[in-house]
């Protein structure tokens, strides 16, 4: 959730979070692979936290096949 968590999970310095938000990354943890889809931090103080996350949440919903 947000740039700092995404940097930690992907182990990569992020200069522009918008280039990562909503994109799917495959990350290996131990012997398992996981899909990582960064979202904007949902803080009420973040103007992108709600409106920009809506399309990302729809993508996540489709990726995991939730009705």
C-alpha positions in Angstrom: 0.0 0.0 0.0 1.9 3.0 -1.3 5.4 3.7 -2.5 7.3 2.7 0.7 5.6 -0.7 1.0 6.0 -1.3 -2.7 9.7 -0.5 -2.6 10.2 -2.9 0.3 8.2 -5.8 -1.3 9.8 -5.4 -4.8 13.2 -4.5 -3.3 13.5 -1.6 -5.8 13.9 2.1 -5.5 10.8 3.8 -7.0 11.1 7.3 -8.4 7.6 7.7 -9.7 5.0 5.5 -8.0 2.4 6.1 -10.8 4.6 4.0 -13.0 4.1 1.0 -10.6 0.5 1.5 -9.3 -1.9 -1.0 -10.8 0.7 -3.0 -12.7 1.3 -6.7 -11.9 4.7 -7.9 -10.7 5.7 -11.5 -9.9 7.8 -11.7 -6.7 9.5 -14.8 -5.4 9.4 -15.3 -1.6 11.0 -18.6 -0.6 9.8 -21.3 -2.9 6.5 -19.5 -3.8 5.7 -16.9 -6.4 3.2 -14.2 -5.7 1.5 -11.5 -7.8 2.0 -8.0 -6.4 -0.3 -5.2 -7.6 0.7 -1.9 -5.9 -2.1 0.5 -4.9 -2.1 4.1 -3.8 -2.0 4.5 0.0 -5.6 4.6 1.1 -5.1 7.4 3.6 -7.8 10.1 3.6 -5.0 12.6 3.2 -4.0 11.1 -0.1 -6.1 12.6 -3.0 -5.3 9.6 -5.2 -6.0 7.0 -2.4 -9.7 6.5 -3.4 -10.3 7.6 -7.0 -7.1 6.1 -8.5 -7.5 2.8 -6.6 -11.0 2.0 -8.0 -9.6 0.7 -11.3 -6.8 -1.1 -9.5 -9.3 -2.8 -7.2 -11.3 -3.9 -10.2 -8.2 -5.4 -11.8 -7.4 -7.2 -8.6 -10.9 -8.5 -8.4 -10.6 -9.9 -12.0 -7.2 -11.4 -11.2 -8.4 -13.4 -8.3 -11.8 -14.1 -9.8 -14.0 -12.6 -7.1 -17.6 -12.0 -8.1 
